[in-house]
Amino acid sequence: MIVISILTLLVFLYLIYALVNPDKF
């Protein structure tokens, strides 16, 4: 279950990064 939590956190951070820097995507 820990792995699922880490993957969810990484995806969440990736989405925030994409929202902050939309020009890189």
Backbone as a printed PyTorch tensor [residue, N CA C, xyz], in Angstrom:
tensor([[[  0.8330,  -1.2110,   0.0000],
         [  0.0000,   0.0000,   0.0000],
         [  0.8640,   1.2570,   0.0000]],

        [[  2.0690,   1.1110,   0.5280],
         [  2.9680,   2.2700,   0.5900],
         [  3.3610,   2.7080,  -0.8220]],

        [[  3.5680,   1.7300,  -1.6970],
         [  3.9590,   2.0510,  -3.0760],
         [  2.8550,   2.8350,  -3.7660]],

        [[  1.6050,   2.4370,  -3.5360],
         [  0.4650,   3.1360,  -4.1450],
         [  0.4030,   4.5750,  -3.6540]],

        [[  0.6910,   4.7700,  -2.3770],
         [  0.6630,   6.1300,  -1.8180],
         [  1.7530,   6.9900,  -2.4510]],

        [[  2.9300,   6.4120,  -2.6350],
         [  4.0420,   7.1600,  -3.2350],
         [  3.7230,   7.5140,  -4.6860]],

        [[  3.1650,   6.5630,  -5.4360],
         [  2.8230,   6.8280,  -6.8370],
         [  1.7610,   7.9050,  -6.9290]],

        [[  0.7810,   7.8580,  -6.0340],
         [ -0.2740,   8.8790,  -6.0350],
         [  0.3140,  10.2460,  -5.7350]],

        [[  1.2510,  10.3030,  -4.8010],
         [  1.8800,  11.5720,  -4.4450],
         [  2.6870,  12.1190,  -5.6230]],

        [[  3.4130,  11.2420,  -6.3170],
         [  4.2070,  11.6800,  -7.4700],
         [  3.3110,  12.2310,  -8.5710]],

        [[  2.1930,  11.5600,  -8.8300],
         [  1.2570,  12.0290,  -9.8660],
         [  0.6710,  13.3690,  -9.4660]],

        [[  0.3490,  13.5190,  -8.1750],
         [ -0.2230,  14.7770,  -7.6840],
         [  0.7760,  15.9190,  -7.8510]],

        [[  2.0370,  15.6620,  -7.5080],
         [  3.0700,  16.6900,  -7.6610],
         [  3.2880,  17.0150,  -9.1390]],

        [[  3.2080,  15.9910, -10.0040],
         [  3.3940,  16.2100, -11.4380],
         [  2.2890,  17.0960, -11.9990]],

        [[  1.0490,  16.8720, -11.5410],
         [ -0.0740,  17.6950, -12.0030],
         [  0.0940,  19.1340, -11.5420]],

        [[  0.5450,  19.3290, -10.3080],
         [  0.7580,  20.6920,  -9.7980],
         [  1.8630,  21.3700, -10.6070]],

        [[  2.9310,  20.6320, -10.9010],
         [  4.0360,  21.1940, -11.6820],
         [  3.5610,  21.5720, -13.0810]],

        [[  2.6800,  20.7580, -13.6550],
         [  2.1520,  21.0400, -14.9920],
         [  1.2730,  22.2880, -14.9610]],

        [[  0.5430,  22.4860, -13.8710],
         [ -0.3120,  23.6720, -13.7630],
         [  0.5310,  24.9240, -13.5600]],

        [[  1.6380,  24.7860, -12.8340],
         [  2.4960,  25.9430, -12.5730],
         [  3.3060,  26.3010, -13.8180]],

        [[  3.7420,  25.2690, -14.5600],
         [  4.5420,  25.5180, -15.7660],
         [  3.8710,  24.9020, -16.9930]],

        [[  2.7820,  25.4900, -17.4710],
         [  2.0680,  24.9180, -18.6240],
         [  2.8440,  25.0580, -19.9330]],

        [[  3.7900,  25.9950, -19.9780],
         [  4.5380,  26.2010, -21.2200],
         [  5.4920,  25.0360, -21.5080]],

        [[  5.8500,  24.2620, -20.4800],
         [  6.7520,  23.1280, -20.6900],
         [  5.9810,  21.8940, -21.1430]],

        [[  4.6530,  21.9780, -21.1220],
         [  3.8340,  20.8520, -21.5550],
         [  2.9910,  21.3010, -22.7370]]])
